[in-house]
Amino acid sequence: MSEVYAARRTRLRDQYGAAGSAAALVCGPANVRYLAGGAPPGASLLLGPEGDVLLYPPVPEDGGPGSRVDEGLRTIVCERSSDTALCAARLLAESGTGAGAAGPLAVEEDHLTVARHRALAAAAPGVALTDLGRAVEQLRVVKDEEEISRLRIAAEIADQALGELLESILVGRTERHLALELERRLVDHGADGPAFRTSVATGPHSGRAAHRPTDRRVEEGDFLTVRLGAEYRGYRCGVARTFVIGTAPADWQIELYELVFAAQRAGREALAPGVGCRDVDRTVRQRLTAAGHAEALDPVTGRGVGLEFAEEPQLAPGSMGKLDACVPVTVGPGVHLPGRGGVRIDDTLVVRPEADGGPELLTITTKELLAL
């Protein structure tokens, strides 16, 4: 893997070098992990003319950077009260290879507060600062097969946890208790932890995009929406499903479920290299809009996943980019009817060309409307 991380840093170096910068300072936690292989909280990565350096704060003896950090990186432990980004700026200034010598320092302004940006300028007064932009996030969009393998395992773990929940007694249990049980099962099956806050929504809460579990108890006839994800070796994916509790679904539940399912299936089938992100969103959205649910739809119907659960690209009306092969995305429309409940169905898939079988579905829990 050392060669992989070195190649990633080389691609980034080519980008900021072409823009006239001599060095780059990466502070975004997921970006540091992508380029360095692993790092404790608070770490920064300096890519400089004299080599690449990972700077991190003091950590417990058994909690250092770990074996996953690229062995080709030099590492420096900063003082406990120090900002590792400021340490990196001082290191660059002291090396004599900053502005006026080799060129400016590109920094991730999206990951810096105004105060921190000013502190960087003060820490290295001879170094001109330029914006690196979202260069690392763009590098992260297309995944290699090792990254996809980790996402595939994360999806298997999430499916296992969800499948076990469906086999248990649900009536009378609270949303909060079910969510905690799911997160425990994720860890039991090998996850680093949940990819995001697990959501269990029942009855009038069902179908909401980001419902926080409450003490409401599951009742007969409820819609039950479960949204969970697993993190495995840093990579995160998610799945959402909706079920009916204890009885045959009502006519309105069947109608709404079939509508959302058809829209989600259309979105999955639209995924292909070269297809516009907003075109996939439109494919999903137009079916639900035609049925009168335009106001109930989320701003996005899917997004990229990886080291973070919400990455580029976004499947949204305003998205301008096109999909590439080996880009993992979610497709997850939902409709919530106030006071009644709703349906949400979400999958994680990898964009593949038709010659390779089309989009690869990672989350395989049934999408049949089950009565539990």
ROLO-107695 format. One record per residue (C-alpha): residue in three letters; residue number from 0; x negated, y negated, z. Coordinates in Angstrom, 3 decimals. Example, Ala and Ser with C-alpha at 12.3 -4.5 7.8 and 13.67 -1.06 7.14 Angstrom:
residu: ALA | num: 0 | x: -12.300 | y: 4.500 | z: 7.800
residu: SER | num: 1 | x: -13.670 | y: 1.060 | z: 7.140
END
This chain:
residu: MET | num: 0 | x: 0.000 | y: 0.000 | z: 0.000
residu: SER | num: 1 | x: -2.949 | y: -2.367 | z: 0.462
residu: GLU | num: 2 | x: -3.207 | y: -2.724 | z: -3.319
residu: VAL | num: 3 | x: 0.504 | y: -3.560 | z: -3.488
residu: TYR | num: 4 | x: 0.225 | y: -6.417 | z: -0.992
residu: ALA | num: 5 | x: -2.945 | y: -7.718 | z: -2.634
residu: ALA | num: 6 | x: -1.192 | y: -7.716 | z: -6.016
residu: ARG | num: 7 | x: 1.730 | y: -9.667 | z: -4.556
residu: ARG | num: 8 | x: -0.619 | y: -12.295 | z: -3.175
residu: THR | num: 9 | x: -2.410 | y: -12.481 | z: -6.521
residu: ARG | num: 10 | x: 0.880 | y: -13.211 | z: -8.304
residu: LEU | num: 11 | x: 1.629 | y: -15.957 | z: -5.805
residu: ARG | num: 12 | x: -1.907 | y: -17.334 | z: -6.147
residu: ASP | num: 13 | x: -1.458 | y: -17.529 | z: -9.913
residu: GLN | num: 14 | x: 1.723 | y: -19.560 | z: -9.440
residu: TYR | num: 15 | x: 0.456 | y: -22.158 | z: -6.991
residu: GLY | num: 16 | x: -2.903 | y: -22.339 | z: -8.770
residu: ALA | num: 17 | x: -1.171 | y: -23.174 | z: -12.040
residu: ALA | num: 18 | x: 0.636 | y: -25.976 | z: -10.195
residu: GLY | num: 19 | x: -2.688 | y: -27.442 | z: -9.048
residu: SER | num: 20 | x: -2.871 | y: -26.226 | z: -5.441
residu: ALA | num: 21 | x: -5.997 | y: -24.692 | z: -3.964
residu: ALA | num: 22 | x: -4.300 | y: -22.780 | z: -1.159
residu: ALA | num: 23 | x: -0.879 | y: -21.815 | z: 0.166
residu: LEU | num: 24 | x: 0.562 | y: -21.528 | z: 3.659
residu: VAL | num: 25 | x: 3.422 | y: -19.049 | z: 4.083
residu: CYS | num: 26 | x: 5.538 | y: -19.314 | z: 7.246
residu: GLY | num: 27 | x: 8.876 | y: -17.688 | z: 6.416
residu: PRO | num: 28 | x: 8.949 | y: -14.444 | z: 8.462
residu: ALA | num: 29 | x: 10.248 | y: -12.263 | z: 5.629
residu: ASN | num: 30 | x: 7.800 | y: -13.866 | z: 3.199
residu: VAL | num: 31 | x: 4.864 | y: -13.206 | z: 5.517
residu: ARG | num: 32 | x: 5.939 | y: -9.592 | z: 5.855
residu: TYR | num: 33 | x: 6.299 | y: -9.221 | z: 2.083
residu: LEU | num: 34 | x: 2.765 | y: -10.472 | z: 1.441
residu: ALA | num: 35 | x: 0.996 | y: -9.046 | z: 4.498
residu: GLY | num: 36 | x: 2.798 | y: -5.761 | z: 5.090
residu: GLY | num: 37 | x: 3.841 | y: -6.641 | z: 8.625
residu: ALA | num: 38 | x: 3.330 | y: -9.283 | z: 11.264
residu: PRO | num: 39 | x: 4.518 | y: -10.161 | z: 14.773
residu: PRO | num: 40 | x: 6.995 | y: -13.018 | z: 15.269
residu: GLY | num: 41 | x: 5.484 | y: -16.443 | z: 14.742
residu: ALA | num: 42 | x: 2.817 | y: -15.314 | z: 12.276
residu: SER | num: 43 | x: 1.639 | y: -17.421 | z: 9.337
residu: LEU | num: 44 | x: -0.319 | y: -16.392 | z: 6.265
residu: LEU | num: 45 | x: -2.966 | y: -18.614 | z: 4.697
residu: LEU | num: 46 | x: -4.006 | y: -17.861 | z: 1.131
residu: GLY | num: 47 | x: -7.189 | y: -19.821 | z: 0.591
residu: PRO | num: 48 | x: -10.241 | y: -20.085 | z: -1.651
residu: GLU | num: 49 | x: -12.340 | y: -18.241 | z: 0.948
residu: GLY | num: 50 | x: -9.940 | y: -15.358 | z: 1.444
residu: ASP | num: 51 | x: -6.520 | y: -14.649 | z: 2.915
residu: VAL | num: 52 | x: -5.946 | y: -14.903 | z: 6.660
residu: LEU | num: 53 | x: -3.055 | y: -13.715 | z: 8.835
residu: LEU | num: 54 | x: -2.699 | y: -15.852 | z: 11.959
residu: TYR | num: 55 | x: -0.472 | y: -14.708 | z: 14.793
residu: PRO | num: 56 | x: 0.174 | y: -15.543 | z: 18.459
residu: PRO | num: 57 | x: -1.019 | y: -13.337 | z: 21.332
residu: VAL | num: 58 | x: 1.058 | y: -10.172 | z: 21.691
residu: PRO | num: 59 | x: 1.140 | y: -7.355 | z: 24.286
residu: GLU | num: 60 | x: -1.587 | y: -4.741 | z: 23.959
residu: ASP | num: 61 | x: 0.869 | y: -2.248 | z: 22.468
residu: GLY | num: 62 | x: 2.605 | y: -4.814 | z: 20.248
residu: GLY | num: 63 | x: -0.034 | y: -6.103 | z: 17.850
residu: PRO | num: 64 | x: 0.395 | y: -6.543 | z: 14.106
residu: GLY | num: 65 | x: 0.404 | y: -2.785 | z: 13.692
residu: SER | num: 66 | x: -0.912 | y: -0.377 | z: 11.139
residu: ARG | num: 67 | x: 1.374 | y: -1.715 | z: 8.405
residu: VAL | num: 68 | x: -0.607 | y: -4.936 | z: 8.022
residu: ASP | num: 69 | x: -2.732 | y: -4.948 | z: 4.889
residu: GLU | num: 70 | x: -6.239 | y: -3.927 | z: 5.907
residu: GLY | num: 71 | x: -7.649 | y: -6.348 | z: 3.361
residu: LEU | num: 72 | x: -6.483 | y: -9.304 | z: 5.410
residu: ARG | num: 73 | x: -8.599 | y: -11.138 | z: 7.928
residu: THR | num: 74 | x: -6.647 | y: -11.673 | z: 11.163
residu: ILE | num: 75 | x: -6.914 | y: -14.425 | z: 13.763
residu: VAL | num: 76 | x: -5.151 | y: -14.572 | z: 17.113
residu: CYS | num: 77 | x: -4.193 | y: -18.160 | z: 17.959
residu: GLU | num: 78 | x: -3.857 | y: -19.577 | z: 21.449
residu: ARG | num: 79 | x: -0.595 | y: -18.774 | z: 23.186
residu: SER | num: 80 | x: 0.779 | y: -22.319 | z: 22.961
residu: SER | num: 81 | x: -0.387 | y: -22.919 | z: 19.396
residu: ASP | num: 82 | x: 1.699 | y: -23.058 | z: 16.250
residu: THR | num: 83 | x: 0.076 | y: -20.575 | z: 13.860
residu: ALA | num: 84 | x: 0.807 | y: -22.836 | z: 10.891
residu: LEU | num: 85 | x: -1.117 | y: -25.678 | z: 12.546
residu: CYS | num: 86 | x: -3.969 | y: -23.267 | z: 13.262
residu: ALA | num: 87 | x: -4.028 | y: -22.374 | z: 9.574
residu: ALA | num: 88 | x: -4.077 | y: -26.013 | z: 8.489
residu: ARG | num: 89 | x: -6.972 | y: -26.774 | z: 10.825
residu: LEU | num: 90 | x: -8.834 | y: -23.715 | z: 9.573
residu: LEU | num: 91 | x: -8.470 | y: -24.877 | z: 5.987
residu: ALA | num: 92 | x: -9.524 | y: -28.438 | z: 6.832
residu: GLU | num: 93 | x: -12.586 | y: -27.237 | z: 8.749
residu: SER | num: 94 | x: -13.628 | y: -25.000 | z: 5.848
residu: GLY | num: 95 | x: -14.095 | y: -28.057 | z: 3.639
residu: THR | num: 96 | x: -11.970 | y: -26.598 | z: 0.841
residu: GLY | num: 97 | x: -8.888 | y: -28.755 | z: 1.235
residu: ALA | num: 98 | x: -7.747 | y: -31.804 | z: -0.723
residu: GLY | num: 99 | x: -10.640 | y: -33.789 | z: -2.088
residu: ALA | num: 100 | x: -12.670 | y: -30.598 | z: -2.343
residu: ALA | num: 101 | x: -10.669 | y: -27.937 | z: -4.175
residu: GLY | num: 102 | x: -7.094 | y: -29.213 | z: -4.250
residu: PRO | num: 103 | x: -3.939 | y: -29.533 | z: -2.135
residu: LEU | num: 104 | x: -2.238 | y: -27.039 | z: 0.155
residu: ALA | num: 105 | x: 1.155 | y: -25.685 | z: -0.937
residu: VAL | num: 106 | x: 3.552 | y: -25.188 | z: 1.986
residu: GLU | num: 107 | x: 7.048 | y: -23.722 | z: 2.254
residu: GLU | num: 108 | x: 9.001 | y: -26.877 | z: 2.969
residu: ASP | num: 109 | x: 12.226 | y: -24.843 | z: 3.201
residu: HIS | num: 110 | x: 10.773 | y: -23.161 | z: 6.301
residu: LEU | num: 111 | x: 9.405 | y: -26.319 | z: 7.952
residu: THR | num: 112 | x: 11.173 | y: -28.938 | z: 9.997
residu: VAL | num: 113 | x: 10.266 | y: -32.575 | z: 9.345
residu: ALA | num: 114 | x: 8.417 | y: -32.644 | z: 12.668
residu: ARG | num: 115 | x: 6.424 | y: -29.536 | z: 11.823
residu: HIS | num: 116 | x: 5.548 | y: -30.904 | z: 8.373
residu: ARG | num: 117 | x: 4.233 | y: -34.080 | z: 9.990
residu: ALA | num: 118 | x: 2.251 | y: -32.029 | z: 12.488
residu: LEU | num: 119 | x: 0.648 | y: -30.092 | z: 9.630
residu: ALA | num: 120 | x: -0.397 | y: -33.334 | z: 7.945
residu: ALA | num: 121 | x: -1.865 | y: -34.570 | z: 11.224
residu: ALA | num: 122 | x: -3.668 | y: -31.284 | z: 11.891
residu: ALA | num: 123 | x: -5.449 | y: -31.475 | z: 8.538
residu: PRO | num: 124 | x: -5.684 | y: -35.150 | z: 7.614
residu: GLY | num: 125 | x: -7.924 | y: -34.457 | z: 4.639
residu: VAL | num: 126 | x: -5.561 | y: -31.930 | z: 3.082
residu: ALA | num: 127 | x: -2.788 | y: -33.046 | z: 0.739
residu: LEU | num: 128 | x: 0.444 | y: -31.099 | z: 1.159
residu: THR | num: 129 | x: 2.621 | y: -30.015 | z: -1.759
residu: ASP | num: 130 | x: 5.793 | y: -27.918 | z: -1.853
residu: LEU | num: 131 | x: 5.463 | y: -24.220 | z: -2.615
residu: GLY | num: 132 | x: 9.233 | y: -24.101 | z: -3.013
residu: ARG | num: 133 | x: 10.859 | y: -20.675 | z: -3.013
residu: ALA | num: 134 | x: 8.067 | y: -19.016 | z: -4.957
residu: VAL | num: 135 | x: 7.789 | y: -16.053 | z: -2.579
residu: GLU | num: 136 | x: 11.556 | y: -15.523 | z: -2.480
residu: GLN | num: 137 | x: 11.530 | y: -15.349 | z: -6.279
residu: LEU | num: 138 | x: 8.755 | y: -12.748 | z: -6.209
residu: ARG | num: 139 | x: 10.852 | y: -10.704 | z: -3.806
residu: VAL | num: 140 | x: 13.914 | y: -10.486 | z: -6.097
residu: VAL | num: 141 | x: 12.745 | y: -7.508 | z: -8.180
residu: LYS | num: 142 | x: 11.876 | y: -4.543 | z: -5.966
residu: ASP | num: 143 | x: 9.322 | y: -1.810 | z: -6.555
residu: GLU | num: 144 | x: 10.292 | y: 1.826 | z: -6.088
residu: GLU | num: 145 | x: 8.869 | y: 1.968 | z: -2.558
residu: GLU | num: 146 | x: 11.113 | y: -0.915 | z: -1.515
residu: ILE | num: 147 | x: 14.105 | y: 0.730 | z: -3.176
residu: SER | num: 148 | x: 13.276 | y: 3.993 | z: -1.397
residu: ARG | num: 149 | x: 13.468 | y: 2.203 | z: 1.951
residu: LEU | num: 150 | x: 16.802 | y: 0.652 | z: 0.987
residu: ARG | num: 151 | x: 18.054 | y: 4.077 | z: -0.058
residu: ILE | num: 152 | x: 17.189 | y: 5.508 | z: 3.363
residu: ALA | num: 153 | x: 18.809 | y: 2.522 | z: 5.098
residu: ALA | num: 154 | x: 21.980 | y: 3.182 | z: 3.090
residu: GLU | num: 155 | x: 21.954 | y: 6.861 | z: 4.052
residu: ILE | num: 156 | x: 21.683 | y: 5.913 | z: 7.718
residu: ALA | num: 157 | x: 24.598 | y: 3.472 | z: 7.468
residu: ASP | num: 158 | x: 26.712 | y: 6.081 | z: 5.682
residu: GLN | num: 159 | x: 25.910 | y: 8.660 | z: 8.369
residu: ALA | num: 160 | x: 26.895 | y: 6.334 | z: 11.200
residu: LEU | num: 161 | x: 30.125 | y: 5.337 | z: 9.480
residu: GLY | num: 162 | x: 31.002 | y: 8.928 | z: 8.623
residu: GLU | num: 163 | x: 30.628 | y: 10.036 | z: 12.237
residu: LEU | num: 164 | x: 32.865 | y: 7.201 | z: 13.417
residu: LEU | num: 165 | x: 35.615 | y: 8.294 | z: 11.040
residu: GLU | num: 166 | x: 35.618 | y: 11.750 | z: 12.648
residu: SER | num: 167 | x: 36.221 | y: 10.369 | z: 16.156
residu: ILE | num: 168 | x: 39.402 | y: 9.306 | z: 17.929
residu: LEU | num: 169 | x: 40.003 | y: 5.623 | z: 17.189
residu: VAL | num: 170 | x: 43.462 | y: 4.702 | z: 18.533
residu: GLY | num: 171 | x: 43.229 | y: 2.778 | z: 21.800
residu: ARG | num: 172 | x: 39.557 | y: 1.840 | z: 21.474
residu: THR | num: 173 | x: 38.503 | y: -1.777 | z: 21.188
residu: GLU | num: 174 | x: 36.785 | y: -3.418 | z: 18.235
residu: ARG | num: 175 | x: 33.861 | y: -4.322 | z: 20.471
residu: HIS | num: 176 | x: 33.375 | y: -0.772 | z: 21.717
residu: LEU | num: 177 | x: 33.464 | y: 0.673 | z: 18.195
residu: ALA | num: 178 | x: 30.926 | y: -1.875 | z: 16.956
residu: LEU | num: 179 | x: 28.524 | y: -1.039 | z: 19.784
residu: GLU | num: 180 | x: 28.917 | y: 2.674 | z: 19.098
residu: LEU | num: 181 | x: 28.116 | y: 2.165 | z: 15.419
residu: GLU | num: 182 | x: 24.952 | y: 0.235 | z: 16.226
residu: ARG | num: 183 | x: 23.856 | y: 2.983 | z: 18.619
residu: ARG | num: 184 | x: 24.449 | y: 5.596 | z: 15.937
residu: LEU | num: 185 | x: 22.331 | y: 3.601 | z: 13.459
residu: VAL | num: 186 | x: 19.369 | y: 3.778 | z: 15.808
residu: ASP | num: 187 | x: 20.035 | y: 7.443 | z: 16.596
residu: HIS | num: 188 | x: 19.714 | y: 8.209 | z: 12.878
residu: GLY | num: 189 | x: 16.383 | y: 6.417 | z: 12.501
residu: ALA | num: 190 | x: 17.191 | y: 2.777 | z: 11.809
residu: ASP | num: 191 | x: 14.983 | y: 0.012 | z: 13.190
residu: GLY | num: 192 | x: 18.292 | y: -1.557 | z: 14.187
residu: PRO | num: 193 | x: 21.400 | y: -3.059 | z: 12.578
residu: ALA | num: 194 | x: 20.789 | y: -5.106 | z: 9.429
residu: PHE | num: 195 | x: 23.241 | y: -7.714 | z: 10.712
residu: ARG | num: 196 | x: 25.918 | y: -8.056 | z: 13.390
residu: THR | num: 197 | x: 28.271 | y: -5.092 | z: 12.983
residu: SER | num: 198 | x: 31.885 | y: -6.088 | z: 12.365
residu: VAL | num: 199 | x: 34.901 | y: -3.986 | z: 13.283
residu: ALA | num: 200 | x: 38.222 | y: -5.669 | z: 12.535
residu: THR | num: 201 | x: 41.667 | y: -4.208 | z: 13.219
residu: GLY | num: 202 | x: 45.245 | y: -5.147 | z: 12.387
residu: PRO | num: 203 | x: 45.586 | y: -8.891 | z: 11.708
residu: HIS | num: 204 | x: 41.781 | y: -9.269 | z: 11.913
residu: SER | num: 205 | x: 41.074 | y: -6.773 | z: 9.116
residu: GLY | num: 206 | x: 39.592 | y: -7.995 | z: 5.855
residu: ARG | num: 207 | x: 37.854 | y: -11.022 | z: 7.340
residu: ALA | num: 208 | x: 34.384 | y: -11.659 | z: 5.955
residu: ALA | num: 209 | x: 32.475 | y: -12.129 | z: 9.207
residu: HIS | num: 210 | x: 34.842 | y: -11.126 | z: 11.996
residu: ARG | num: 211 | x: 33.265 | y: -10.853 | z: 15.427
residu: PRO | num: 212 | x: 34.653 | y: -7.835 | z: 17.295
residu: THR | num: 213 | x: 37.072 | y: -8.589 | z: 20.116
residu: ASP | num: 214 | x: 38.794 | y: -6.606 | z: 22.842
residu: ARG | num: 215 | x: 41.790 | y: -5.914 | z: 20.601
residu: ARG | num: 216 | x: 42.574 | y: -2.193 | z: 20.631
residu: VAL | num: 217 | x: 43.148 | y: -0.075 | z: 17.546
residu: GLU | num: 218 | x: 46.853 | y: 0.622 | z: 16.974
residu: GLU | num: 219 | x: 48.828 | y: 3.005 | z: 14.785
residu: GLY | num: 220 | x: 49.461 | y: 1.522 | z: 11.344
residu: ASP | num: 221 | x: 46.534 | y: -0.913 | z: 11.509
residu: PHE | num: 222 | x: 44.174 | y: -1.633 | z: 8.686
residu: LEU | num: 223 | x: 40.663 | y: -1.021 | z: 10.054
residu: THR | num: 224 | x: 37.775 | y: -2.795 | z: 8.332
residu: VAL | num: 225 | x: 34.220 | y: -1.776 | z: 9.231
residu: ARG | num: 226 | x: 31.184 | y: -3.695 | z: 7.965
residu: LEU | num: 227 | x: 27.764 | y: -2.457 | z: 9.028
residu: GLY | num: 228 | x: 24.219 | y: -2.188 | z: 7.775
residu: ALA | num: 229 | x: 20.964 | y: -0.506 | z: 8.702
residu: GLU | num: 230 | x: 17.427 | y: -1.857 | z: 8.736
residu: TYR | num: 231 | x: 14.763 | y: 0.700 | z: 7.851
residu: ARG | num: 232 | x: 11.071 | y: -0.266 | z: 7.859
residu: GLY | num: 233 | x: 12.086 | y: -3.878 | z: 7.382
residu: TYR | num: 234 | x: 14.583 | y: -3.388 | z: 4.544
residu: ARG | num: 235 | x: 18.289 | y: -4.039 | z: 5.020
residu: CYS | num: 236 | x: 21.416 | y: -2.914 | z: 3.230
residu: GLY | num: 237 | x: 25.104 | y: -2.949 | z: 4.029
residu: VAL | num: 238 | x: 28.432 | y: -1.221 | z: 3.450
residu: ALA | num: 239 | x: 32.046 | y: -2.153 | z: 4.207
residu: ARG | num: 240 | x: 35.127 | y: 0.030 | z: 4.099
residu: THR | num: 241 | x: 38.811 | y: -0.326 | z: 4.996
residu: PHE | num: 242 | x: 41.055 | y: 2.445 | z: 6.320
residu: VAL | num: 243 | x: 44.555 | y: 2.879 | z: 7.737
residu: ILE | num: 244 | x: 45.005 | y: 4.178 | z: 11.264
residu: GLY | num: 245 | x: 47.118 | y: 7.167 | z: 12.170
residu: THR | num: 246 | x: 49.867 | y: 7.081 | z: 9.587
residu: ALA | num: 247 | x: 50.607 | y: 6.886 | z: 5.887
residu: PRO | num: 248 | x: 49.855 | y: 3.363 | z: 4.620
residu: ALA | num: 249 | x: 52.700 | y: 0.945 | z: 3.976
residu: ASP | num: 250 | x: 53.490 | y: -0.115 | z: 0.419
residu: TRP | num: 251 | x: 51.901 | y: -3.543 | z: 0.877
residu: GLN | num: 252 | x: 48.722 | y: -1.909 | z: 2.225
residu: ILE | num: 253 | x: 48.468 | y: 0.413 | z: -0.764
residu: GLU | num: 254 | x: 49.056 | y: -2.442 | z: -3.203
residu: LEU | num: 255 | x: 46.451 | y: -4.704 | z: -1.615
residu: TYR | num: 256 | x: 43.909 | y: -1.931 | z: -1.284
residu: GLU | num: 257 | x: 44.245 | y: -0.849 | z: -4.913
residu: LEU | num: 258 | x: 43.842 | y: -4.470 | z: -6.031
residu: VAL | num: 259 | x: 40.616 | y: -5.045 | z: -4.062
residu: PHE | num: 260 | x: 39.274 | y: -1.622 | z: -5.044
residu: ALA | num: 261 | x: 39.856 | y: -2.334 | z: -8.754
residu: ALA | num: 262 | x: 38.088 | y: -5.696 | z: -8.476
residu: GLN | num: 263 | x: 35.140 | y: -4.180 | z: -6.634
residu: ARG | num: 264 | x: 34.833 | y: -1.342 | z: -9.139
residu: ALA | num: 265 | x: 34.841 | y: -3.821 | z: -12.019
residu: GLY | num: 266 | x: 32.027 | y: -5.752 | z: -10.358
residu: ARG | num: 267 | x: 29.960 | y: -2.615 | z: -9.842
residu: GLU | num: 268 | x: 30.412 | y: -1.558 | z: -13.449
residu: ALA | num: 269 | x: 29.400 | y: -5.026 | z: -14.696
residu: LEU | num: 270 | x: 25.926 | y: -4.821 | z: -13.142
residu: ALA | num: 271 | x: 23.256 | y: -4.551 | z: -15.840
residu: PRO | num: 272 | x: 19.942 | y: -6.198 | z: -16.716
residu: GLY | num: 273 | x: 20.511 | y: -9.460 | z: -18.580
residu: VAL | num: 274 | x: 24.051 | y: -10.005 | z: -17.287
residu: GLY | num: 275 | x: 24.675 | y: -13.411 | z: -15.728
residu: CYS | num: 276 | x: 25.201 | y: -13.439 | z: -11.978
residu: ARG | num: 277 | x: 28.219 | y: -15.696 | z: -12.335
residu: ASP | num: 278 | x: 29.633 | y: -13.357 | z: -14.989
residu: VAL | num: 279 | x: 29.660 | y: -10.485 | z: -12.489
residu: ASP | num: 280 | x: 31.303 | y: -12.778 | z: -9.945
residu: ARG | num: 281 | x: 33.891 | y: -13.820 | z: -12.525
residu: THR | num: 282 | x: 34.654 | y: -10.177 | z: -13.309
residu: VAL | num: 283 | x: 35.430 | y: -9.540 | z: -9.639
residu: ARG | num: 284 | x: 37.156 | y: -12.815 | z: -8.922
residu: GLN | num: 285 | x: 39.520 | y: -13.003 | z: -11.918
residu: ARG | num: 286 | x: 41.467 | y: -9.901 | z: -10.889
residu: LEU | num: 287 | x: 42.085 | y: -11.190 | z: -7.391
residu: THR | num: 288 | x: 42.817 | y: -14.710 | z: -8.580
residu: ALA | num: 289 | x: 45.386 | y: -13.432 | z: -11.074
residu: ALA | num: 290 | x: 47.152 | y: -11.711 | z: -8.180
residu: GLY | num: 291 | x: 47.431 | y: -15.007 | z: -6.302
residu: HIS | num: 292 | x: 44.552 | y: -14.593 | z: -3.846
residu: ALA | num: 293 | x: 42.197 | y: -17.320 | z: -5.102
residu: GLU | num: 294 | x: 42.276 | y: -19.230 | z: -1.803
residu: ALA | num: 295 | x: 41.459 | y: -16.082 | z: 0.194
residu: LEU | num: 296 | x: 38.216 | y: -15.313 | z: -1.640
residu: ASP | num: 297 | x: 34.714 | y: -15.844 | z: -0.278
residu: PRO | num: 298 | x: 32.275 | y: -18.306 | z: -1.904
residu: VAL | num: 299 | x: 30.178 | y: -15.340 | z: -3.117
residu: THR | num: 300 | x: 31.231 | y: -11.822 | z: -4.078
residu: GLY | num: 301 | x: 27.757 | y: -10.340 | z: -3.689
residu: ARG | num: 302 | x: 24.114 | y: -11.113 | z: -3.006
residu: GLY | num: 303 | x: 20.636 | y: -9.697 | z: -3.150
residu: VAL | num: 304 | x: 19.292 | y: -7.611 | z: -0.266
residu: GLY | num: 305 | x: 15.849 | y: -6.550 | z: 0.879
residu: LEU | num: 306 | x: 13.731 | y: -7.829 | z: 3.759
residu: GLU | num: 307 | x: 16.706 | y: -10.059 | z: 4.511
residu: PHE | num: 308 | x: 20.340 | y: -9.139 | z: 4.081
residu: ALA | num: 309 | x: 21.110 | y: -12.344 | z: 2.192
residu: GLU | num: 310 | x: 18.541 | y: -12.886 | z: -0.556
residu: GLU | num: 311 | x: 18.532 | y: -14.067 | z: -4.140
residu: PRO | num: 312 | x: 20.351 | y: -13.594 | z: -6.416
residu: GLN | num: 313 | x: 23.868 | y: -14.631 | z: -5.457
residu: LEU | num: 314 | x: 26.946 | y: -13.474 | z: -7.303
residu: ALA | num: 315 | x: 28.842 | y: -16.739 | z: -7.217
residu: PRO | num: 316 | x: 30.628 | y: -19.110 | z: -9.617
residu: GLY | num: 317 | x: 27.727 | y: -21.562 | z: -9.658
residu: SER | num: 318 | x: 24.892 | y: -19.057 | z: -10.061
residu: MET | num: 319 | x: 22.836 | y: -19.734 | z: -13.193
residu: GLY | num: 320 | x: 20.437 | y: -16.775 | z: -13.263
residu: LYS | num: 321 | x: 20.672 | y: -13.347 | z: -14.854
residu: LEU | num: 322 | x: 20.165 | y: -9.944 | z: -13.293
residu: ASP | num: 323 | x: 16.969 | y: -7.965 | z: -13.788
residu: ALA | num: 324 | x: 16.402 | y: -4.244 | z: -13.502
residu: CYS | num: 325 | x: 15.422 | y: -3.001 | z: -10.011
residu: VAL | num: 326 | x: 17.309 | y: -5.784 | z: -8.245
residu: PRO | num: 327 | x: 19.403 | y: -4.489 | z: -5.306
residu: VAL | num: 328 | x: 22.647 | y: -6.367 | z: -4.725
residu: THR | num: 329 | x: 25.870 | y: -6.009 | z: -2.820
residu: VAL | num: 330 | x: 29.284 | y: -6.148 | z: -4.446
residu: GLY | num: 331 | x: 31.858 | y: -6.821 | z: -1.779
residu: PRO | num: 332 | x: 35.115 | y: -8.657 | z: -2.403
residu: GLY | num: 333 | x: 37.747 | y: -8.933 | z: 0.270
residu: VAL | num: 334 | x: 41.207 | y: -10.393 | z: 0.781
residu: HIS | num: 335 | x: 42.622 | y: -11.380 | z: 4.169
residu: LEU | num: 336 | x: 46.311 | y: -12.198 | z: 4.589
residu: PRO | num: 337 | x: 46.762 | y: -14.390 | z: 7.704
residu: GLY | num: 338 | x: 48.792 | y: -12.648 | z: 10.364
residu: ARG | num: 339 | x: 48.869 | y: -9.329 | z: 8.506
residu: GLY | num: 340 | x: 45.297 | y: -8.224 | z: 7.834
residu: GLY | num: 341 | x: 43.411 | y: -7.330 | z: 4.716
residu: VAL | num: 342 | x: 40.938 | y: -5.241 | z: 2.785
residu: ARG | num: 343 | x: 37.187 | y: -5.457 | z: 2.300
residu: ILE | num: 344 | x: 35.088 | y: -3.023 | z: 0.265
residu: ASP | num: 345 | x: 31.331 | y: -3.562 | z: -0.021
residu: ASP | num: 346 | x: 28.560 | y: -1.469 | z: -1.554
residu: THR | num: 347 | x: 24.818 | y: -1.838 | z: -2.046
residu: LEU | num: 348 | x: 23.612 | y: -0.971 | z: -5.537
residu: VAL | num: 349 | x: 20.423 | y: -1.266 | z: -7.593
residu: VAL | num: 350 | x: 20.677 | y: -2.784 | z: -11.069
residu: ARG | num: 351 | x: 19.482 | y: -0.217 | z: -13.615
residu: PRO | num: 352 | x: 19.643 | y: -0.208 | z: -17.435
residu: GLU | num: 353 | x: 22.201 | y: 2.037 | z: -19.116
residu: ALA | num: 354 | x: 19.370 | y: 4.260 | z: -20.359
residu: ASP | num: 355 | x: 18.564 | y: 5.049 | z: -16.710
residu: GLY | num: 356 | x: 22.167 | y: 5.820 | z: -15.828
residu: GLY | num: 357 | x: 23.416 | y: 2.314 | z: -15.070
residu: PRO | num: 358 | x: 23.743 | y: 0.798 | z: -11.592
residu: GLU | num: 359 | x: 22.534 | y: 3.087 | z: -8.799
residu: LEU | num: 360 | x: 25.017 | y: 3.296 | z: -5.919
residu: LEU | num: 361 | x: 23.194 | y: 3.515 | z: -2.578
residu: THR | num: 362 | x: 26.165 | y: 3.500 | z: -0.180
residu: ILE | num: 363 | x: 28.336 | y: 6.533 | z: -0.922
residu: THR | num: 364 | x: 30.943 | y: 6.656 | z: 1.872
residu: THR | num: 365 | x: 34.285 | y: 7.370 | z: 0.233
residu: LYS | num: 366 | x: 36.343 | y: 4.457 | z: -1.016
residu: GLU | num: 367 | x: 39.557 | y: 6.466 | z: -0.881
residu: LEU | num: 368 | x: 42.226 | y: 4.851 | z: 1.311
residu: LEU | num: 369 | x: 42.097 | y: 7.325 | z: 4.192
residu: ALA | num: 370 | x: 44.600 | y: 7.523 | z: 7.028
residu: LEU | num: 371 | x: 42.461 | y: 8.196 | z: 10.111
END
